[in-house]
Amino acid sequence: MSAPRRILIYGVYGSGKSTLAARLADHLGLPWYPVDDLVWQPGWVEVPVAQQRSRIEEVCRRDRWIIDGAYQGWRDVPLARADLVVGLDYPRWRSFWQLLRRTVRRVVTGEEICNGNRESLGSVLSADSILLWHVTAFGRATADAGLAERPVRATRGVAALPGGTGRLAGRPAAQLKPRPPSTNDSQPQTVGGP
């Protein structure tokens, strides 16, 4: 299997999509397009879905990219072009713990997330809290993401890619076997579990 040039990573909030995307971009020399930068304007104003779709289409027309998310209004766009789809499908407790740790770090440090947006104690305690969303919408989000359809199940780490990746996400890489390429070029290459 040659190194993929177009990679889609998806999973629920807190699953490690951005962490993996950043490390893969560094390791493979691919440009990473953080989805948050494409879908959120300053002040946490969501970009209209039609405009999100247009932005994603522009990225996906390129020959090389990593995208760290796939929302329902435009998920078909990167799926049609991806060489590799990685679905991070961890148990709820694990992704919640990762999300909680990340959220606390961001609130304490004032880390910018995208387009000048930051998490604050007020946002964490609000009705729109990412932590509350995770608790109330986890099952729906995993079903909507289609994680059962074509994922890389990375429950013990991250898929090992050609050239060796060692510890991409701070965990040992799981060895996964490639599925034979599809005869349909619109289907991304995925890998199955050990």
Order of alpha helices (4+ residues) and beta strands (2+ residues): beta-alpha-beta-alpha-beta-beta-alpha-beta-alpha-beta-alpha-beta-beta-alpha-alpha-beta-beta
